[in-house]
Each structure stands twice: as C-alpha cells, then as structure tokens.
Amino acid sequence: ALGLPDSVLRLVDHLVPEAFRTGGGPEKSALYFNKLSIRSGFEPDDEYLLLDGLGTLCHGHEDTNAILRLSWKGRAWLADGDYIRAAPTFHNSVTVQRNGVGVLNSPGDGVVIPPLARLLQERSDADGGVVQSEVAGYNGVDWRRNLIWRKDRYIAIVDELRCTEEGDYRCRCLWRVVGDVTDSEAGVALRQGEEELFLLNADSSVREIVDDGAAWGGYAHHDGSVHVVHQKMNRHLRAGESVVFLHVFTPHESSQVEQVSPGLLRVTGGEDVRIVGVDEQGGLVDVAESDHVVSDTTEPVVVSDGSESSVGVSSAPAATAGAVEGTEPPVVADLVWRESIVDRVGAVALFQDEDDYRMLVAGTDGELVCVSIDNGSELWRVRLPSAASVLLTEDIDGDGEAEILVGMMAAEVAVLDGATGSERWRRTLKNLYDLKDRATVLRVADLEGDGNLSVLVGTAGWFVNVFTPEGDPRWAQWFRYHPITAVEAADVDGDGRAEVIVGNVYSTPLNVHEFDGSFRWSTLEQVGAEGNATTPRRGIGLTQLRLADLDDDGRQEIIYGTEDGWLYAVDPLEGDEVWQLNVVGSVISLEITDDGVMAANEFGDVYVISRTGKILAHRQVSERIRCATPSGDELALATEGGQLLWLDANCEVVGSAHVEGGEIRQLLAAGVDVVCVLEDDTIWALLLS
C-alpha cells in the first residue's frame, strides 16, 4: 500500500467538515493510503487488482474504496477512469441511500462519500493475502471492503456496510464490467475473445445488468458496451446491523461459491475449499473449511491475520428486508394506434395544429414525418440534409401557426412550415474549433424584453447560437464546458432583459450569461480549478433545468438536477445555494408544482420537495425509471418492461398502462394523449380514460 503524506492529510482536513477530519496527520491506529495493489507477478496473465484509498484532490473523483482496475489472463475486466463522471455510482463501488437520500451529512460541497479510506488489515504470503479497508461515516454506515486473495485461483470481495444510524437503506454494489456478458443464477460470465472471467455472487441481493451505452474507449480487446452489474439490497437497519455483499472474481469456470452466514461464503475450487469473509465483529476470516467452526458460542477459529476470533451465524440481530413500495393501480389509458413510422426513431415532438395534435417523428436516416395523433396517418414526409437531433415547435413569426424548428446532426438548424414541412431557412451552427457537432437544445425567447423573439440553439460543440425568426444571426457564444444539455432564457433577475441559462455534461453543470451572450457566472469551473469558480462544486452533468419563484420575492430561482444525483435550487444573481438534495441516481424528471418541485431519478424514486427543499413525499415506484413527462396534472413515468405509471402531486400512484415491444425509450404527452417510442422503434399512441 502507498500511504498518504501528512501534507495531504492536512489539506484534506482543510477541505472537509470537522466530522470527517483526520486531525492533520495519521491517527495512531489508522493508515490512510493512496493506492493498494494485489498482484501475483508482473506478467500480463497474472492477476492484478488496484484499490483506491483517496477520493479527493485535483481532478479527484469520489472513488474512495473503489476498485480501479482488475486484470487477469492478459485482459482488463473492470472499466474505470471516466474523465467527467466522478460519483460513486460511476465506479466499481457501493452506493448508499438512507431514507431516500444519498447523503444526509455531506463530507464536502457536492460530494457524498468521505474522501479517505483507512487500511485496517493487510497481509500476504506465498498463497495469497487479505486486505481490509474502511470508509467510515458514509451516509449512516461504515463501509469495510474486504479482499481475500487466493493466488491464481480467485479474489473474494466482501463488502460490509455496518449501520451507525438507523434508517431505511437501499444499497448497491456496482461492477463496471468489460466483455460479452452472460447472466446466470450463480453470477456473471465475461468473455473477451478466447478469455473468460467469472463474477460470482453468494449473497441475497437482486441483480440488474445495465448497458452503459458505450464501449471502453481505447481498449483493444473488446469493442462492445461496458455493462454495469448492480447488486441491490433494501433493508431497514438498526445501529450495529449490516448489509453484506459477497462476490468472487475467478478465471476458473469450475469454481463455486455458497453463503454460509451473513458475512461468510464457501469458495470451492477443486480440492481447495475455504471459508472466507467477515465474522460478526467485522474480523477477516480466511480458513480451510476443515478448520471452520459454525456455532453460537465463542469458540475461536484462526483468521487471516493469525489471531483468534469467534465465527457465529446467529448471534447478531438480522436486518429486516425492505420492499419496493407498490400498488395495483387501475389501467387508465387505452391503445389508439401502433405504427412503425421510420426504420429507426430519433428525435420526436408533439404539437397542436388548430384543434388537433400532431406528432413529428425523425428517423436517424434523415427522414422527418408528421402524423396525426388521432390515427397515426401520415400527413407529410420530407428528407433533411442530415438527421434531426432535436425538434421544437413554436410560433416564431406571430401568424398563429406553429413553425417547426429542427436541429440537425451535421451542425445545422432549419425552420420548416408546420403544415407542409417545406423549408423556410437553414443555417450553419458555430461550434468550438468549427467542428460539425450536432444541435442538442432548441429554445425560443424574448432576450431583450422588446417583444422580438430569438431562436436559441445549443450544441454538442459548447456553443449557443442565436438567430432572428427570419434566420439572421444575432450572436454565437461558447459556454463552459463540453456538450450542452439544456437552455432556458428568461428575465430571472428583474432587469427587463433575459438571462441565458445553460447546462452541460461537465463538472460546470450550470452557466448564466447575459441577454447578449456575455458571461455572468457559472458553477465550479472544473474539478481541479476550484480557485476560478464562482460557486462550490454543484453536481456534474446537468440533466434537468427549470425556473420558478420559490420564495415569492419576484425573482425566479434556478432549479436543476444532475447525472450524479444532485438537485439544486440556486439564486440567479450569483448562484448562492437555496437548497440541495442528493438522490443518488441520475435525475430524469424535474417539474414545478404548487408545493414546490416533483423529481424522479433513474433508480425508481419519485420525490415531492417543498419550496424550501424539504421532502414532503417520497416513493420508490419501481427498480428503474427510464423516462417521464407531465401528463395533465400528473406525472407519467415509463418504468420497466413497457410499464407506464401515473403519479399525482402527492406521489400517489393513480393509474397504469402497459405496452408491448420492449422498454420505452421516449415518452410524450399532450392533452389526453400519451405517446411512447419503444426499443423496437414502434410508436404507441394511448388515450387517457
């Protein structure tokens, strides 16, 4: 293990609240470490594991106690090292949700996990070794990661989360795996070409495997997507009770694992049968099965550090299993039509034409089709110069009819006639380095307060481009940093002119500029450049953006959600925090209600939050929410397996529906119509009853 110098500990103490400080140097009983490796040698085929003990400092990620690398047989099997995504949910780590919240006592601005891990035990010999590291005070638990290594055979990873504060806990152990994935009852098999590795599980957790959407960049031995293995446990824990995840990585297909007590598992590989894990007191256990004693007594067994410890299976109180909240809501929507309109659906939008609603469907091949919501019949079809990446309908010329604004993949924006699809004008978009990056966001706003509208186009090339309704350029300005995810423009400070409020995928999630594009303020400029920031760290990767006057002072606050699970309300003048909340999973829905805010995250949670940031209601409606949209006075959610749920403003499930064709990728609603785009690229139109 590579220990941390006192200078680093003093810096950490300067950055974190008092409860998480080390005292300016290592405690006598603790060793804080930077990195720790397990390896049997230096050949490519040898097993190698790298454990991180430091989750802070310049460009630091929240990867305390995470496993950064696991390689074996000349292949890397765990992906890590994303440039931007820093939270524990993006690492080979553990997430902890207590009473619906990702952090109740934050170890620092915009972070959830304490910055340092302590090394409690470390031992190795010719047969292998053991490691025990701990992150104390992680949202109500002390997390001990126990590594039991049997040279050339396996590495067992036993994660014990021992409760220090009673509550309802939802915990996830996450593995970001590389290779072709085969799921089975015993675990997950990974294949890269001719090589295999097996991730075996022996606990009572529920497994979910999620495609992360992209390959591990630059890796030569596998070009498929990284997958994230979620092992999930829900428990109500009292102080002293634990949640334990039991995993084994091995290249040997014949290896078997079996849980023998909450913290112990039997690992069988040929004639080698061992009991490994942690006992009821949290001590490491690594013994041959013939030496293992299971009883309710205090008879000693030899543990891996050579000391004696009792190993019992029923002395400690068992944690009670939790359950996802659910109901049997009535079916409230009926199928009106189902159609395949284009080969592969890209951007979609709904708009009203006189008394009827119409739908725009963009194909990834450049087609754009307008259909009637009443029956799905085609009204017109045109071919664009490149595929539409984003669509918006708005009356920009004041004639009472909506025009169609189209942002395109090849760095262009066009305005089309809503009745026919004919092109009125088309312009090239400015991007950083003049790259042909796609349009990501479209908005229409009165920037100068004079009644004249502007068309705003955000791009993946870091720019906002502004045009008149006739297509004349007004200005183009770059925004900190990376692809833009959201744009709003409104007079939030009461000076009579709009501010341009922009979100992006980076650790500068929110930027506020003036009506003419000039800079006003931004959140933390970037990790590692805190000295240039105008606010502390405020989440990474803005996913949702809304404006509302939360305190009735005549000035709209900015409310936003991020990919790393943060919700913030901030003052528009300089970004001062009004309130914040962490919900662990990516925020996929954020709506303003009479009471305040209604939000949903990817992990199935829905929240009603007061104007002052207090949780008024919380419900887990499913294991995953894929997308959401306002539907009248309710919130419509697409959950798992084509399931739709409707929730009222009190978080009560009031209705449901189901569609066939895989998961729902996009969800739209207008009036009593609800439209779903499915994985098979069919489109379902439903009518609320």
C-alpha positions in Angstrom: 0.0 0.0 0.0 1.1 3.5 -0.8 0.5 5.7 2.3 -0.5 9.3 2.3 1.9 12.0 3.5 0.9 14.3 6.3 0.7 17.2 3.9 -2.1 15.6 2.0 -4.0 14.8 5.3 -3.7 18.4 6.4 -5.1 19.6 3.0 -8.0 17.2 3.3 -8.7 18.4 6.8 -8.8 21.9 5.4 -11.4 20.9 2.8 -13.8 18.7 4.8 -16.2 19.3 7.7 -14.9 18.6 11.2 -16.6 15.2 11.5 -14.5 13.9 8.6 -11.1 15.3 9.6 -8.1 13.1 10.4 -6.5 15.5 12.9 -4.0 16.9 10.5 -2.0 13.6 10.4 -2.4 9.9 10.6 -4.2 8.6 13.7 -2.0 6.2 15.6 -4.4 3.3 14.9 -5.0 4.2 11.2 -3.1 4.2 8.0 -4.6 6.3 5.3 -3.4 5.2 1.8 -3.4 6.4 -1.7 -3.4 3.2 -3.7 -3.1 -0.5 -2.8 -2.4 -3.3 -5.3 -2.7 -7.1 -5.3 -0.6 -8.9 -7.8 0.9 -12.3 -8.2 3.6 -11.1 -10.6 4.4 -8.8 -13.4 3.4 -10.9 -16.4 0.3 -9.9 -18.5 -1.6 -13.1 -17.5 -1.0 -12.5 -13.7 -3.9 -11.3 -11.6 -3.8 -7.6 -10.7 -6.2 -5.5 -8.6 -5.9 -1.8 -7.7 -7.8 -0.4 -4.8 -8.2 3.4 -4.3 -7.9 5.0 -0.9 -8.1 8.6 -1.9 -11.3 10.2 -3.3 -10.4 13.9 -3.5 -7.7 16.4 -4.6 -7.1 17.9 -8.0 -9.4 16.4 -10.6 -10.2 13.8 -7.9 -13.2 11.5 -8.2 -15.4 10.2 -5.5 -13.7 6.8 -5.8 -12.7 6.2 -2.2 -12.5 2.4 -1.6 -13.3 1.8 -5.3 -11.5 -0.9 -7.3 -9.9 1.0 -10.2 -8.5 -2.0 -12.1 -8.8 -5.7 -12.3 -6.8 -7.6 -14.9 -6.2 -11.3 -15.4 -5.2 -13.5 -18.3 -3.9 -10.5 -20.2 -7.2 -8.7 -20.1 -8.7 -5.8 -18.2 -12.2 -6.8 -16.8 -13.3 -3.7 -14.9 -13.7 -0.2 -16.6 -12.8 2.9 -14.7 -11.3 6.3 -15.3 -14.1 8.2 -16.9 -12.9 11.8 -17.4 -16.1 13.5 -16.2 -18.4 11.2 -14.2 -17.0 11.2 -10.7 -19.7 10.0 -8.3 -19.5 6.5 -6.6 -22.3 5.3 -8.9 -19.8 5.6 -11.8 -17.1 3.5 -10.2 -16.6 -0.1 -9.0 -18.0 1.0 -5.7 -21.0 1.0 -3.4 -23.8 3.5 -3.2 -25.9 4.1 0.0 -29.3 5.6 0.0 -30.7 6.3 3.5 -34.4 7.3 3.9 -34.4 8.1 0.2 -31.4 10.4 0.4 -27.9 9.9 -0.9 -26.1 12.0 1.7 -27.5 13.4 5.0 -24.2 14.7 6.4 -22.1 15.7 3.4 -18.3 15.4 3.7 -18.0 18.4 1.4 -19.7 20.5 -1.2 -21.3 18.4 -3.8 -19.9 15.1 -2.6 -21.4 12.1 -0.9 -18.6 9.7 0.1 -15.8 10.6 2.7 -12.5 11.4 0.9 -10.2 8.9 2.7 -10.1 5.1 3.4 -8.3 3.6 6.3 -6.2 0.4 5.9 -7.2 -1.8 8.8 -5.5 -5.0 7.8 -3.0 -6.1 5.2 -1.2 -9.5 4.9 0.2 -11.6 2.2 2.2 -14.8 1.8 3.0 -17.3 -0.9 -0.6 -18.5 -1.1 -2.3 -15.0 -1.4 -3.3 -12.4 1.1 -6.0 -10.3 2.7 -6.9 -6.6 2.8 -9.4 -4.8 4.9 -10.1 -1.1 4.2 -12.8 1.2 5.7 -14.6 4.3 4.8 -16.3 5.5 8.0 -19.3 7.8 8.1 -20.7 7.0 4.6 -24.3 8.2 4.9 -25.0 6.3 8.1 -22.8 3.3 7.6 -19.1 2.3 8.0 -18.1 0.5 4.7 -15.5 -2.1 5.0 -14.2 -3.6 1.8 -12.5 -6.9 2.5 -10.3 -8.6 -0.2 -9.4 -12.2 0.2 -6.9 -13.3 -2.4 -6.1 -17.0 -3.3 -3.2 -16.8 -5.7 -4.0 -17.9 -9.2 -7.5 -19.0 -8.0 -9.7 -16.2 -7.0 -10.2 -12.8 -5.4 -13.2 -12.7 -3.0 -14.6 -9.2 -2.3 -16.8 -8.9 0.8 -18.4 -5.5 1.3 -19.8 -5.0 4.8 -21.9 -1.9 5.4 -22.4 -1.6 9.2 -25.1 0.7 10.3 -24.3 3.6 12.6 -27.6 5.5 12.2 -31.0 3.7 12.0 -32.9 4.1 8.8 -34.3 2.5 5.6 -31.3 1.7 3.4 -31.1 0.9 -0.3 -27.6 -0.2 -1.1 -26.0 -1.1 -4.5 -22.7 -2.8 -5.2 -21.6 -1.8 -8.7 -19.3 -3.5 -11.1 -18.5 -1.9 -14.4 -17.5 -4.9 -16.4 -15.8 -5.3 -19.8 -16.6 -8.1 -22.1 -19.5 -10.1 -23.6 -21.9 -10.7 -20.7 -23.8 -13.9 -19.8 -26.0 -13.8 -16.8 -26.9 -16.8 -14.7 -28.1 -17.6 -11.2 -24.6 -18.0 -9.9 -23.3 -14.8 -11.3 -22.0 -13.1 -14.5 -19.6 -14.6 -17.1 -17.4 -12.2 -19.0 -15.8 -13.1 -22.3 -13.2 -11.2 -24.3 -12.2 -13.3 -27.4 -11.0 -16.7 -26.0 -10.5 -15.4 -22.5 -13.1 -15.6 -19.7 -13.6 -14.3 -16.2 -16.4 -15.1 -13.8 -18.1 -12.7 -11.3 -19.8 -15.0 -8.8 -22.3 -13.8 -6.2 -23.3 -15.6 -3.0 -25.5 -13.1 -1.1 -29.2 -12.5 -1.2 -29.0 -9.3 -3.4 -31.0 -8.8 -6.6 -29.0 -8.4 -9.8 -29.6 -6.0 -12.6 -27.3 -5.6 -15.6 -27.4 -2.2 -17.4 -25.8 -1.3 -20.7 -23.8 1.8 -20.1 -24.2 2.9 -23.7 -20.7 3.0 -24.9 -17.5 0.9 -25.2 -14.5 1.5 -23.0 -12.6 4.0 -25.1 -9.2 2.8 -26.5 -9.4 -0.7 -25.2 -8.2 -3.2 -27.8 -9.7 -6.4 -26.7 -13.4 -5.6 -26.6 -15.4 -3.1 -28.6 -18.8 -3.7 -27.1 -20.5 -1.6 -24.5 -19.4 -1.5 -20.9 -22.1 -3.1 -18.7 -22.8 -2.2 -15.1 -23.8 -5.0 -12.7 -26.0 -3.7 -10.0 -26.3 -6.0 -6.9 -29.1 -4.4 -4.8 -30.3 -4.8 -1.2 -33.0 -3.0 0.5 -33.0 -3.2 4.4 -34.3 -1.4 7.4 -31.1 -1.3 9.6 -30.7 -0.5 13.3 -27.3 0.6 14.6 -24.9 -2.4 14.6 -26.7 -4.3 11.8 -25.1 -4.8 8.5 -25.7 -5.3 4.8 -23.0 -7.6 3.2 -22.3 -8.2 -0.4 -20.4 -11.4 -1.3 -18.5 -11.6 -4.6 -15.8 -13.7 -6.1 -13.8 -13.0 -9.3 -12.1 -16.1 -10.8 -11.0 -17.3 -14.2 -11.9 -20.9 -13.3 -15.4 -21.9 -14.5 -15.5 -24.8 -12.0 -15.3 -22.5 -9.0 -18.4 -22.4 -6.8 -19.5 -20.1 -4.0 -22.1 -20.5 -1.3 -23.2 -18.3 1.5 -22.7 -19.9 4.9 -23.6 -16.9 7.1 -24.4 -13.2 6.5 -20.7 -12.3 6.1 -19.1 -15.6 5.1 -19.0 -17.7 2.0 -17.7 -21.1 1.0 -15.4 -21.0 -2.1 -14.8 -24.3 -3.7 -12.2 -24.8 -6.4 -11.2 -28.5 -6.9 -9.9 -29.9 -3.6 -9.4 -26.4 -2.2 -12.4 -25.5 -0.1 -12.2 -22.4 2.1 -14.5 -20.2 4.2 -13.8 -16.5 3.7 -15.4 -13.2 4.6 -16.0 -11.4 7.8 -17.3 -12.6 11.2 -19.9 -10.9 13.3 -17.4 -8.5 14.8 -16.1 -7.5 11.4 -12.9 -9.5 11.6 -11.5 -11.1 8.5 -11.9 -14.8 8.0 -9.8 -16.9 5.6 -9.6 -20.6 6.7 -9.8 -24.1 5.2 -13.3 -25.5 5.6 -12.0 -28.2 7.9 -10.8 -25.6 10.3 -14.1 -23.6 10.3 -16.4 -23.7 13.3 -20.0 -22.6 13.0 -21.8 -22.1 16.3 -23.5 -19.6 18.6 -20.6 -20.0 21.0 -17.4 -18.0 21.3 -15.2 -20.9 20.2 -12.2 -19.4 18.4 -11.1 -20.0 14.8 -7.9 -18.7 13.2 -8.5 -15.8 11.0 -6.2 -14.5 8.3 -4.0 -12.2 10.5 -3.1 -15.1 12.7 -5.3 -14.0 15.7 -8.3 -15.8 17.0 -11.9 -14.8 16.5 -15.3 -16.4 17.0 -17.3 -17.1 13.9 -21.1 -17.5 14.6 -24.1 -17.3 12.3 -27.0 -16.3 14.6 -25.8 -14.1 17.4 -26.2 -10.8 15.7 -29.7 -9.4 15.0 -30.7 -9.9 11.4 -31.7 -6.9 9.4 -35.2 -6.9 8.1 -35.7 -7.0 4.4 -37.2 -4.0 2.7 -39.6 -4.0 -0.3 -40.2 -1.7 -3.1 -43.4 0.3 -2.5 -46.1 -0.6 -4.9 -49.8 -0.7 -5.6 -52.2 -2.3 -8.1 -53.3 0.9 -9.8 -56.2 0.9 -12.3 -55.5 0.9 -16.1 -56.1 4.5 -17.2 -55.1 4.5 -20.9 -56.2 2.6 -23.9 -54.3 1.9 -27.2 -55.4 4.1 -30.1 -52.9 3.1 -32.6 -49.5 1.5 -33.1 -47.2 2.2 -36.1 -43.7 1.8 -37.4 -43.2 5.2 -39.0 -39.4 5.2 -39.7 -36.8 2.5 -39.5 -35.0 3.9 -36.5 -36.6 6.7 -34.4 -34.5 9.6 -33.4 -36.0 12.9 -32.1 -39.8 13.2 -31.7 -42.1 16.1 -30.7 -45.9 16.8 -30.3 -47.6 20.0 -31.3 -51.1 21.4 -31.7 -52.4 22.4 -35.1 -55.8 24.1 -34.6 -57.8 21.6 -32.6 -55.7 18.5 -33.4 -52.4 17.3 -32.1 -49.8 16.1 -34.5 -46.5 14.2 -34.0 -43.2 14.8 -35.6 -41.0 11.7 -36.0 -37.4 12.0 -37.1 -35.6 9.0 -38.5 -31.9 8.5 -37.9 -31.5 8.4 -41.7 -32.7 12.0 -42.2 -36.4 11.5 -42.7 -38.9 13.7 -40.9 -42.5 12.6 -40.8 -45.6 14.4 -39.5 -48.5 12.1 -38.4 -52.0 12.6 -36.9 -52.3 11.7 -33.3 -55.9 10.7 -33.9 -55.0 7.6 -36.0 -51.3 7.7 -36.9 -51.9 8.6 -40.5 -49.1 10.3 -42.4 -49.7 14.0 -43.2 -46.3 14.7 -44.8 -42.8 13.4 -45.1 -39.6 15.2 -46.0 -35.9 14.4 -46.1 -33.5 16.6 -44.2 -29.9 17.3 -45.2 -28.9 15.3 -42.1 -30.8 13.6 -39.3 -32.7 15.7 -36.8 -31.1 15.6 -33.4 -33.7 17.8 -31.7 -37.1 19.2 -32.6 -39.2 22.1 -31.3 -42.5 23.6 -32.5 -43.2 27.3 -31.8 -45.0 30.2 -33.5 -41.9 32.4 -34.1 -43.4 34.7 -36.7 -46.7 35.7 -34.9 -49.1 34.3 -37.6 -50.8 32.0 -35.1 -49.4 28.8 -36.6 -46.5 26.8 -35.2 -43.3 26.5 -37.2 -41.0 23.5 -36.9 -37.5 24.1 -35.6 -35.1 21.4 -36.5 -31.6 21.0 -35.0 -29.5 18.6 -37.1 -26.6 16.2 -36.5 -24.4 18.0 -39.1 -24.3 21.3 -37.2 -27.3 23.0 -38.8 -30.6 24.4 -37.8 -33.7 24.9 -40.0 -37.2 26.3 -39.8 -39.9 24.4 -41.6 -43.5 25.2 -42.4 -45.7 23.3 -39.9 -48.4 22.5 -42.4 -46.2 21.1 -45.2 -42.7 20.6 -43.9 -41.2 22.8 -46.6 -38.0 24.6 -45.6 -38.1 28.3 -44.8 -34.5 28.8 -43.9 -31.4 26.8 -42.8 -28.2 28.0 -41.2 -24.9 26.5 -40.2 -24.1 26.4 -36.4 -21.0 27.7 -34.8 -19.1 25.1 -32.7 -15.8 25.0 -30.9 -12.9 24.6 -33.4 -15.6 24.8 -36.2 -16.4 21.1 -35.7 -19.7 19.7 -37.2 -21.1 18.9 -33.8 -24.9 18.3 -33.5 -27.5 20.6 -32.2 -28.7 19.4 -28.7 -31.3 22.0 -27.5 -33.7 24.4 -29.1 -35.4 27.3 -27.3 -37.4 30.5 -28.3 -37.3 33.6 -26.1 -37.6 37.3 -26.0 -34.0 38.2 -25.0 -34.1 42.0 -24.9 -37.6 42.4 -23.4 -38.8 44.3 -26.5 -41.3 41.7 -27.8 -38.9 40.4 -30.5 -38.3 36.6 -30.4 -35.0 34.9 -30.8 -34.2 31.2 -31.7 -31.5 29.7 -29.4 -29.7 26.6 -30.4 -27.3 24.8 -28.0 -24.8 22.4 -29.5 -22.5 19.5 -28.5 -19.7 21.8 -29.6 -20.1 24.0 -26.4 -21.9 26.9 -28.2 -25.2 28.7 -28.1 -26.2 30.2 -31.5 -28.9 32.8 -31.6 -30.9 33.8 -34.7 -33.9 36.1 -35.5 -37.1 34.4 -36.6 -36.0 35.2 -40.2 -32.7 33.3 -39.7 -30.4 36.3 -39.3 -27.5 35.6 -36.9 -27.6 37.6 -33.6 -24.7 36.1 -31.7 -22.9 32.9 -31.0 -21.0 32.2 -27.8 -19.2 29.3 -26.2 -20.2 28.2 -22.7 -18.2 26.3 -20.1 -17.7 23.3 -20.9 -18.4 20.4 -23.2 -21.7 19.4 -24.8 -24.8 21.5 -23.9 -27.7 19.6 -22.4 -30.3 22.4 -21.5 -31.0 26.0 -22.3 -33.5 28.4 -20.7 -33.8 32.1 -21.3 -35.9 34.4 -19.0 -35.6 37.6 -17.0 -34.8 35.9 -13.7 -33.3 39.0 -12.1 -36.0 41.5 -12.9 -33.8 43.9 -15.0 -36.1 43.7 -18.0 -33.8 41.6 -20.2 -33.4 37.8 -20.2 -30.6 35.8 -18.8 -29.4 32.8 -20.9 -29.1 29.8 -18.5 -27.2 26.8 -19.9 -26.5 23.3 -18.6 -23.8 20.8 -19.8 -22.4 17.4 -19.2 -19.3 18.6 -17.3 -18.5 19.5 -13.7 -19.5 23.0 -14.6 -23.1 22.0 -14.8 -24.7 25.5 -14.8 -23.7 28.7 -16.6 -25.6 32.0 -16.6 -24.9 34.6 -19.3 -26.5 37.9 -20.2 -29.0 38.5 -22.9 -26.2 39.3 -25.4 -24.1 36.2 -24.5 -21.7 37.9 -22.2 -20.6 35.9 -19.1 -22.2 36.4 -15.7 -21.4 33.4 -13.5 -21.0 29.6 -13.5 -20.8 26.8 -11.0 -17.5 25.2 -10.2 -15.4 25.8 -13.3 -13.9 22.4 -13.3 -12.6 19.8 -10.8 -9.0 21.0 -10.1 -9.7 24.7 -10.9 -11.7 25.5 -7.7 -9.8 28.8 -7.4 -11.5 30.1 -10.6 -15.0 29.1 -9.5 -17.8 31.4 -8.6 -19.6 28.7 -6.6 -18.6 25.5 -4.8 -19.0 22.1 -6.5 -22.6 21.7 -7.5 -23.1 18.4 -9.2 -21.8 17.0 -12.5 -23.7 16.7 -15.8 -26.9 18.8 -15.8 -29.9 16.7 -16.9 -32.9 18.8 -16.0 -33.4 22.6 -15.8 -36.4 24.6 -14.5 -37.1 28.2 -13.4 -39.5 29.1 -10.6 -40.0 31.8 -7.9 -39.7 29.6 -4.9 -39.7 32.3 -2.2 -42.2 34.8 -3.7 -39.6 37.6 -4.0 -40.4 38.3 -7.6 -37.2 36.7 -8.8 -37.1 33.2 -10.3 -34.7 30.7 -8.8 -32.9 28.2 -11.0 -33.7 24.6 -10.1 -31.7 21.8 -11.8 -30.8 18.1 -11.5 -27.7 16.3 -12.5 -26.5 12.9 -13.7 -24.7 12.2 -10.4 -28.0 12.6 -8.5 -27.9 16.2 -7.2 -30.9 18.5 -7.0 -30.1 22.2 -6.5 -32.1 25.4 -6.2 -29.9 28.5 -6.6 -30.3 32.2 -6.7 -30.0 33.6 -10.2 -27.8 36.6 -9.3 -24.6 34.9 -8.3 -25.6 31.3 -7.8 -26.0 31.2 -4.0 -27.5 28.0 -2.8 -31.1 28.0 -1.7 -31.3 24.3 -1.0 -29.8 21.0 -2.2 -30.6 17.3 -2.1 -28.8 14.2 -3.3 -30.9 11.3 -4.6 -28.0 9.0 -5.9 -29.4 8.2 -9.3 -29.4 10.5 -12.3 -32.3 13.0 -12.2 -34.5 12.2 -15.2 -37.6 14.3 -14.4 -38.0 17.7 -12.7 -41.3 19.6 -12.7 -42.6 22.6 -10.8 -45.8 22.1 -8.7 -47.9 24.2 -6.4 -46.0 22.8 -3.5 -42.5 23.2 -5.0 -40.8 20.5 -7.1 -41.6 17.0 -8.2 -38.5 15.0 -9.2 -37.7 11.4 -10.3 -34.4 9.5 -10.5 -33.3 6.6 -12.6 -33.5 4.2 -9.7 -37.3 4.3 -9.4 -37.6 7.1 -6.8 -40.1 10.0 -7.0 -39.9 12.9 -4.6 -42.2 15.9 -3.8 -40.0 18.6 -2.4 -41.2 21.8 -0.8 -40.1 25.3 -1.9 -37.6 25.3 0.9 -36.1 21.9 0.0 -37.9 19.7 2.5 -39.0 16.2 1.3 -42.8 16.2 1.6 -43.3 12.8 0.0 -41.1 10.0 -1.4 -42.0 6.8 -3.1 -40.0 4.1 -4.9 -42.3 3.0 -7.6 -40.0 0.6 -9.5 -36.4 -0.5 -9.7 -35.8 1.8 -12.7 -37.5 4.8 -14.3 -36.5 5.2 -18.0 -38.2 8.5 -18.9 -41.0 10.7 -17.6 -43.3 13.6 -18.8 -46.0 15.8 -17.4 -49.4 14.4 -18.2 -52.2 16.9 -17.3 -51.9 17.4 -13.5 -50.0 14.2 -13.1 -46.5 12.8 -13.9 -46.3 9.9 -16.3 -43.4 7.5 -15.9 -42.0 4.8 -18.1 -40.6 2.1 -15.8 -39.6 -1.4 -16.6 -40.8 -3.8 -19.3 -43.1 -1.3 -21.1 -44.9 -0.4 -17.9 -46.4 3.1 -17.5 -47.4 4.7 -14.2 -49.2 8.0 -13.4 -48.5 9.7 -10.1 -50.4 12.7 -8.6 -48.8 15.7 -7.0 -48.7 13.8 -3.6 -46.6 10.9 -5.1 -49.5 8.6 -5.1 -49.8 6.1 -8.0 -53.2 6.7 -9.6 -53.0 4.8 -12.8 -51.1 2.4 -15.1 -50.9 1.0 -18.6 -48.7 -1.5 -20.4 -47.2 -1.6 -23.9 -45.5 -4.5 -25.8 -42.3 -4.2 -27.7 -39.5 -3.8 -25.1 -38.6 -0.9 -23.0 -39.9 2.6 -23.6 -37.2 4.9 -24.9 -39.2 8.2 -25.2 -42.4 9.4 -23.6 -44.5 12.4 -24.6 -47.9 13.7 -23.5 -50.3 16.4 -24.7 -53.8 16.8 -23.5 -55.3 13.4 -23.0 -52.8 11.8 -25.5 -49.7 9.8 -24.4 -47.2 8.6 -27.0 -44.4 6.0 -26.4 -41.4 5.2 -28.5 -40.3 1.7 -27.9 -37.0 -0.2 -28.2 -38.3 -1.9 -31.4 -38.9 1.6 -32.9 -42.7 1.2 -32.9 -44.7 4.1 -31.7 -47.8 3.6 -29.5 -50.4 6.3 -29.0 -52.6 6.0 -25.9 -55.7 7.8 -24.9 -56.3 8.6 -21.2 -59.7 7.4 -20.0 
